[in-house]
């Protein structure tokens, strides 16, 4: 799983986890999306948020 890239490619993604099983994807992404929803800055993309944090 690579995180932190921005839509306009001004920031490239970085490796977050290796070899995650498909059945574990929800366990990995749910807390990330929850934290993004709670702590993101106005208009901040998920990639920009993960790069900042």
Residue pairs with C-beta under 8 A, 6 or more apart in sequence:
1 15
1 16
1 17
1 20
1 28
2 13
2 14
2 15
2 16
3 13
3 14
3 16
3 32
3 46
3 47
3 50
3 51
4 11
4 12
4 13
4 14
4 16
4 47
4 50
4 51
5 11
5 12
5 13
5 47
5 51
6 45
6 47
6 48
6 51
7 45
7 47
11 47
11 48
11 51
13 47
14 51
16 50
17 28
20 28
32 50
33 46
35 53
36 46
36 49
36 50
39 49
39 53
40 46
40 49
41 49
44 52
